[in-house]
Amino acid sequence: MQNKTLFMVEVAVFAALALLLDLVSGFIFSRIWPQGGSVSIAMVPIFLMAYRWGVKGGVVTGLLLGLLQIVIGSPVIAHPVQGFLDYFLAFSLVGISGIFMNKVVTSYKEGHTGKGKMYGIAGILLGSFLRFLCHFTSGIVFFASYTPKGQNVAVYSLVYNGTYMLASFILSAIIVVLLYSGASKVLIKKSYQA
């Protein structure tokens, strides 16, 4: 019971933190990507939950972030399917990075920080790429009308979504690696600590 309560509290806190980080970045970068998307570290709390609780923790945190973005934020929704794809599914898939949880935790526990960083970055790359695929698909299907005349829709979606997603991946990887390098004992759940 205590473990379930801790899980729910952490999901709520980390999703709220992710929303706050997303709102700040949206305010700063909204003029660069007018149809939505921005360089953001909002995925960092999702990655932290994925490495604390596994896929379930990451996916639920991402799902809650998507819901909060729709309820509180000012989402760009052209169609209900696009809204589901860009908000619920995209951020939920970031949590798939939790498949690397055991490798990350074990590596840091055993003092193999290099391996821990490598597995952490691999998870961040996977989660970022899955999120990118959602936005890329949405761009092709729902935002084709924004493509400049004479340009391929897929190329436009790739460049539009790829630019902010690549920067978000790099920033998230740096921050998560720094956090785990400096505070891995705090970030690893007690049930995993010796």
ABEGO torsion letter per residue (X at the ends): XAAAAAAAAAAAAAAAAAAAAAAAAAAAAAAABAAEEBBBAAAAAAAAAAAAAEAAAAAAAAAAAAAAAAAABBBBBABAAAAAAAAAAAAAAAAAAAAAAAAAAAAAAAGBAAAAAAAAAAAAAAAAAAAAAAAAAAAAAAAAAABBBGBBAAAAAAAAAAAAAAAAAAAAAAAAAAAAAAAAAAABBAAABX
